[in-house]
Amino acid sequence: MKHFIESRPEVMRGAVVIKGTRIPMEMVLNLLAQGHTIEEVHKRYSWVSIKTLKGAIAELAATIDHPNDGSSLLQA
């Protein structure tokens, strides 16, 4: 079970988001790829803790590392 990320059709058309928010993980990763720090991402989304941001990134990475674990987060 995912604690930090989710994908539901009724939220952002099924995009992978931080659980309980409408913040797409794609946006978080894009900010990090542009050179922003996790602290800067936290400032942008101050209602999401750094612990949650790091947990969401770790869960997404685990989903990518193990795509056949039965998770539907990345299935089209």
N, C-alpha and C positions, 0 to 999 in steps of 0.2 A: 504494500500500500504506500502510495506517495503521501508525504507529509507536507511538502512545500510547493509542489506543482500539480496542475490538473489540466485536463482538456475536456470541455463539455460543449456540445453543439450550440447551446444557448448563450455561451459566453465567448465573445470575440470569434464567432463562427468556428469554434473548436480549436482555436490556436492554443498552444501550450502557454499557460499563464501562471503567475504566482498564485497559489491557492487563495481564494477569497478576494481576489482583486481582478482587475481587467488589465494588468500589466503583462504584456507579452514577453516571454523569455527571449524572443528574437530581439526585442528592443534592448533588453539588459545586455545580451551578448554583443549587439552592435555597439553599444556605448563602451563596453570593455575593449572591443576590438579597435575602437577609435582612440584608445589610450586613456580613457577615463578610469579612475580608480574605483574600487568598491565603495569607498567613502563618498566619492562624487555622485555615484549612482544613488546612494542612500540619501544624499542631500536633495536629489531630484524627486525621489519617492520617499520622503521623510517618514511616512506612516508605515513603511516596511523596514523592519529591523535589519541590521547588517547580518545577524545570525540567520534570518530568513532568506536574505539574498544569497548568502553563501550556501545554505542548504538547498535552495532551488537550483543553483548552478551545479552542485554536486549530484543532485538527483537527475538532472537533465543529462549530465555527463554519464552517469551510470546507465541511463536508458539507452544512450547512444552506444556505450560499450557492450551492452547486453540486449540487443534488439529483439531476441527471441525469448525473452523471459515471460511472455504472455502479456506484456504491457501494451495497451492500446494507444498510448500517448502519441506515438509517432506514426501510427498507421493511418493511411489515407482512407 
